Amino acid sequence: MDHDGAPTPRLPQASLQIGGRAVASSGDATRSVVNPATGATIVDVPEGDARDADRAVLAARAAFDDGPWPHTPVSERALLLHRVADLMERDIEEFAGLETLDTGKTLTESRADMADIAGVFRYFSALIATQTGDVNPVPANALSLTLHEPLGVVAMITPWNYPLLQAAWKIAPALAAGCTFVVKPSELTPLTTLRFGELLDEAGVPAGVANVVLGSGATVGAALVEHPAVDMVSFTGGTQTGRVISRTAAEHVKRVALELGGKNPNIVFADADLDAAVDKALEAVFFHAGQVCSAGSRLLVEESLRERFLDALLERGRRIRIGFGWEAGTEMGPLISAEHRQKVEGYVQLAQEEGANLVLGGGRPSDERLARGYFLEPTILDGLPSTGRVAHEEIFGPVLTVETFTDAEEGMRLANDTVTGLAAAVWTADTPKAMALARRLRFGTVWLNDFHPYFPQAPWGGYKQSGVGRELGLTGLREYQEEKHLYMNLEVKAGGWFGGG
């Protein structure tokens, strides 16, 4: 325990997980996993390299090509996914404590993530158990079927902000489909993924189907993307890395699924429910200290409402309680690292240089107990020019920028003025106006009078440079499946284009 009151969950075995066994890395390098709330080391873990990536991929390849999992009846695969959900619910406090130590988020957030993970596995269990193929309309002398088969070996590269939740969004549909996989968690937050690998083994996942390797993106991640035995790369993270993965995968003509960043507008009209819109505007950007790909970091307020809305925003924003995620009453934890905090602080400075007014926060909290952690105050910048860099680049921190618009047409134009398109929200009491605007917004998710909810049943992903493909929902399952056309001739007889008779 590195601080009074911090969780003390059982730590996973500090090893790689390859071929159904805990194994040592090929080299001697290690990496310290740091608690971002205190700056203290939680544990040292082995640092894998390209040799370890190769071992893991070959184990997954053998399990797919020669093992039972791709041919296991869907009813049995569905039951295994249910067992995973049961075990997650059994160990929810243990996983939540690990996640809070790893990421700094509150225990309340971590518990919600773990509950959502169990729900995701239950959803894909039900989905695969009920998925059917298609009988295609063809002439009466033939039978034409469309079948859904497992894609193969999947390399999964996951982010540090939602380490296990984002892994589960990939692992659950991949297992349901009958794929095998290698998952590389972020080097900053590997603990819950390592522990989950142990849970998958307990649930009965066959050896080699699930493999966990540790290491940096530049070494292990790159080796996974480049490996010729990998059929698909599923990546969640930054847009720049997504571009590199796309280029590399294209050389091997392998499938990619990319969930990348966003610059997500939260559009508030003058007729909106003020209290609800203010509450959700704060939640949209300060939840998990703004380290959310769909964070509503760009607030667009109708001009006539601006003064009242900003006053209410500031009054409530000043009351946000910053602290250790394991302490009752904490509403916002730290940023993930000192380097990331410095990057976010740079954006706060740049916004002011571009003409914005700093009206809340912008500094580090004065509480001496928090001095060793990577905390930053909730920050609001008013009057940001819509042409500035900060209006267009993802900050990924607790920083809200405020702009104004005069009518729906201008609000729509400002919202769409981004190279990304992950999520957006519209607040208004006028339902026809909300629906009309939602249809014109170029984002993968548009919330009306809400912000942040998602469901396993609904697809998640973005337009434009926010990614390729979708997670969750039926579309999320089909990302991990190949479609096969099966044709049967029901009237076999000699003759044809070159036949006699």
Backbone hydrogen bonds, N-H to C=O, Kabsch-Sander energy under -0.5 kcal/mol:
donor,donor_aa,acceptor,acceptor_aa,energy
6,A,3,H,-2.3
15,S,13,Q,-2.0
16,L,23,V,-2.5
17,Q,212,V,-2.6
18,I,16,L,-0.5
18,I,21,R,-2.1
21,R,18,I,-1.2
23,V,16,L,-2.6
23,V,21,R,-0.6
31,R,45,V,-2.7
33,V,43,V,-3.0
34,V,32,S,-0.6
35,N,40,A,-3.0
38,T,35,N,-1.2
39,G,35,N,-3.0
42,I,33,V,-3.6
43,V,33,V,-1.0
45,V,31,R,-2.8
47,E,29,A,-2.7
48,G,46,P,-0.7
48,G,214,L,-0.5
52,D,49,D,-0.6
53,A,49,D,-1.9
54,D,50,A,-2.2
55,R,51,R,-2.2
56,A,52,D,-2.4
57,V,53,A,-2.5
58,L,54,D,-2.5
59,A,55,R,-1.9
60,A,56,A,-2.4
61,R,57,V,-2.8
62,A,58,L,-2.4
63,A,59,A,-2.2
64,F,60,A,-1.7
65,D,61,R,-3.1
66,D,62,A,-2.6
67,G,62,A,-0.7
71,H,68,P,-1.2
72,T,68,P,-0.7
72,T,69,W,-1.4
76,E,73,P,-0.8
77,R,73,P,-2.1
78,A,74,V,-2.7
79,L,75,S,-1.7
80,L,76,E,-2.0
81,L,77,R,-2.1
82,H,78,A,-1.8
83,R,79,L,-2.0
84,V,80,L,-2.2
85,A,81,L,-2.0
86,D,82,H,-2.4
87,L,83,R,-2.5
88,M,84,V,-2.3
89,E,85,A,-2.3
90,R,86,D,-2.0
91,D,87,L,-2.0
92,I,89,E,-0.8
95,F,91,D,-2.5
96,A,92,I,-2.5
97,G,93,E,-2.3
98,L,94,E,-1.9
99,E,95,F,-2.5
100,T,96,A,-2.2
101,L,97,G,-2.1
102,D,98,L,-2.4
103,T,99,E,-2.6
104,G,100,T,-2.1
107,L,325,G,-2.3
110,S,106,T,-2.4
111,R,107,L,-2.9
112,A,108,T,-1.9
113,D,109,E,-2.3
114,M,110,S,-2.4
115,A,111,R,-2.3
116,D,112,A,-2.3
117,I,113,D,-2.0
118,A,114,M,-1.9
119,G,115,A,-1.9
120,V,116,D,-2.4
121,F,117,I,-2.1
122,R,118,A,-2.1
123,Y,119,G,-2.3
124,F,120,V,-2.4
125,S,121,F,-1.8
126,A,122,R,-2.2
127,L,123,Y,-2.5
128,I,124,F,-2.4
129,A,125,S,-1.6
130,T,126,A,-1.0
130,T,127,L,-0.6
131,Q,127,L,-1.0
134,D,146,T,-1.8
136,N,134,D,-0.6
136,N,144,S,-2.7
138,V,136,N,-0.8
142,A,139,P,-1.6
143,L,488,M,-2.4
145,L,486,L,-3.1
146,T,134,D,-2.6
147,L,145,L,-0.5
147,L,484,K,-3.0
149,E,147,L,-0.6
149,E,482,E,-2.9
151,L,480,Y,-2.2
154,V,180,T,-2.3
155,A,232,M,-3.0
156,M,154,V,-0.6
156,M,182,V,-3.2
157,I,155,A,-0.5
157,I,234,S,-2.5
158,T,156,M,-0.5
158,T,184,K,-1.8
166,Q,162,Y,-2.3
167,A,163,P,-0.9
168,A,164,L,-2.7
169,W,165,L,-1.9
170,K,166,Q,-0.7
170,K,167,A,-1.0
171,I,167,A,-3.3
172,A,168,A,-2.2
174,A,170,K,-1.8
175,L,171,I,-2.9
176,A,172,A,-2.4
177,A,173,P,-2.3
178,G,174,A,-1.0
178,G,175,L,-0.6
179,C,174,A,-2.7
180,T,152,G,-1.7
181,F,209,V,-3.0
182,V,154,V,-2.4
183,V,211,N,-3.0
184,K,156,M,-3.3
189,T,186,S,-0.8
194,L,190,P,-2.2
195,R,191,L,-2.4
196,F,192,T,-2.2
197,G,193,T,-1.9
198,E,194,L,-1.4
199,L,195,R,-1.7
200,L,196,F,-2.7
201,D,197,G,-1.6
202,E,198,E,-2.0
203,A,199,L,-2.2
204,G,200,L,-0.7
204,G,201,D,-0.9
205,V,200,L,-2.2
209,V,206,P,-1.9
210,A,206,P,-0.6
211,N,181,F,-1.2
212,V,17,Q,-2.5
213,V,183,V,-1.9
220,V,216,S,-1.1
221,G,216,S,-1.9
222,A,217,G,-1.7
223,A,219,T,-2.2
224,L,220,V,-2.2
225,V,221,G,-2.2
226,E,222,A,-2.3
227,H,223,A,-1.0
230,V,227,H,-1.5
231,D,153,V,-2.1
232,M,153,V,-1.5
233,V,255,R,-2.3
234,S,155,A,-3.0
235,F,233,V,-0.5
235,F,257,A,-2.9
236,T,157,I,-2.0
237,G,259,E,-1.9
242,G,238,G,-2.0
243,R,239,T,-2.0
244,V,240,Q,-1.7
245,I,241,T,-2.5
246,S,242,G,-2.3
247,R,243,R,-2.3
248,T,244,V,-2.4
249,A,245,I,-3.1
250,A,246,S,-2.0
251,E,247,R,-1.1
251,E,248,T,-0.6
252,H,248,T,-0.8
252,H,249,A,-0.8
253,V,249,A,-0.7
253,V,250,A,-0.5
254,K,249,A,-1.9
255,R,231,D,-1.5
257,A,233,V,-2.4
258,L,468,V,-2.2
259,E,235,F,-2.7
260,L,258,L,-0.6
260,L,466,S,-2.4
264,N,295,A,-0.8
266,N,298,R,-2.6
267,I,265,P,-0.5
267,I,425,A,-2.9
268,V,266,N,-0.5
268,V,300,L,-3.2
269,F,267,I,-0.5
269,F,427,W,-2.6
272,A,269,F,-1.8
274,L,272,A,-0.8
277,A,273,D,-2.7
278,V,274,L,-2.5
279,D,275,D,-2.4
280,K,276,A,-2.5
281,A,277,A,-2.0
282,L,278,V,-2.0
283,E,279,D,-2.1
284,A,280,K,-2.8
285,V,281,A,-1.0
286,F,282,L,-2.7
287,F,283,E,-1.4
289,A,286,F,-1.8
290,G,287,F,-1.5
291,Q,288,H,-2.2
292,V,290,G,-1.6
295,A,292,V,-2.0
296,G,284,A,-1.5
297,S,295,A,-1.9
298,R,264,N,-1.5
299,L,297,S,-0.6
299,L,401,T,-2.8
300,L,266,N,-2.6
300,L,298,R,-0.6
301,V,299,L,-0.6
301,V,403,E,-2.6
302,E,268,V,-2.6
303,E,405,F,-3.0
305,L,302,E,-2.0
306,R,302,E,-0.9
306,R,303,E,-0.7
309,F,305,L,-2.7
310,L,306,R,-2.8
311,D,307,E,-2.1
312,A,308,R,-2.1
313,L,309,F,-2.4
314,L,310,L,-2.6
315,E,311,D,-2.3
316,R,312,A,-2.1
317,G,313,L,-2.6
318,R,314,L,-2.0
319,R,316,R,-1.1
320,I,317,G,-1.4
322,I,320,I,-0.7
323,G,332,M,-2.0
327,E,324,F,-1.8
330,T,327,E,-1.8
331,E,321,R,-2.7
332,M,321,R,-1.8
335,L,374,Y,-3.1
341,R,337,S,-2.2
342,Q,338,A,-2.2
343,K,339,E,-1.8
344,V,340,H,-2.3
345,E,341,R,-2.8
346,G,342,Q,-1.7
347,Y,343,K,-1.4
348,V,344,V,-1.8
349,Q,345,E,-2.1
350,L,346,G,-2.5
351,A,347,Y,-2.6
352,Q,348,V,-1.5
353,E,349,Q,-2.0
354,E,350,L,-1.9
355,G,352,Q,-1.2
356,A,351,A,-2.5
357,N,382,D,-3.2
358,L,356,A,-0.5
359,V,357,N,-0.8
359,V,380,I,-2.2
360,L,380,I,-1.3
370,L,367,D,-1.6
371,A,368,E,-1.4
373,G,370,L,-1.2
374,Y,36,P,-2.4
375,F,373,G,-0.6
377,E,363,G,-3.0
379,T,398,P,-2.3
380,I,360,L,-1.8
381,L,400,L,-3.0
382,D,357,N,-2.8
383,G,402,V,-0.8
384,L,402,V,-1.4
388,G,385,P,-1.6
391,A,388,G,-0.6
392,H,389,R,-1.8
393,E,389,R,-2.1
399,V,397,G,-2.3
400,L,379,T,-2.7
401,T,297,S,-2.3
402,V,381,L,-2.5
403,E,299,L,-2.6
405,F,301,V,-1.5
411,G,407,D,-2.5
412,M,408,A,-2.6
413,R,409,E,-2.0
414,L,410,E,-2.7
415,A,411,G,-2.2
416,N,412,M,-2.3
417,D,413,R,-0.7
417,D,414,L,-0.7
418,T,416,N,-2.5
421,G,463,Y,-0.7
424,A,445,T,-1.7
425,A,265,P,-1.8
426,V,447,W,-2.4
427,W,267,I,-2.6
428,T,426,V,-0.5
431,T,429,A,-1.1
434,A,430,D,-2.5
435,M,431,T,-2.8
436,A,432,P,-2.4
437,L,433,K,-2.4
438,A,434,A,-2.5
439,R,435,M,-1.8
440,R,436,A,-0.7
440,R,437,L,-1.0
441,L,437,L,-1.0
441,L,438,A,-0.5
443,F,441,L,-1.5
444,G,421,G,-1.9
445,T,422,L,-1.4
447,W,424,A,-2.8
449,N,426,V,-3.1
449,N,447,W,-0.6
458,A,455,F,-1.5
460,W,471,E,-2.9
463,Y,421,G,-3.0
465,Q,419,V,-2.5
466,S,463,Y,-2.2
467,G,464,K,-1.1
468,V,258,L,-1.7
471,E,460,W,-3.0
473,G,456,P,-2.9
476,G,472,L,-1.8
477,L,473,G,-1.3
478,R,474,L,-2.1
479,E,475,T,-1.1
480,Y,477,L,-1.7
481,Q,478,R,-1.4
482,E,149,E,-3.3
484,K,147,L,-2.6
484,K,482,E,-0.5
486,L,145,L,-3.0
486,L,484,K,-0.6
487,Y,485,H,-0.5
488,M,143,L,-2.8
490,L,141,N,-2.7
490,L,488,M,-0.6
491,E,141,N,-0.8
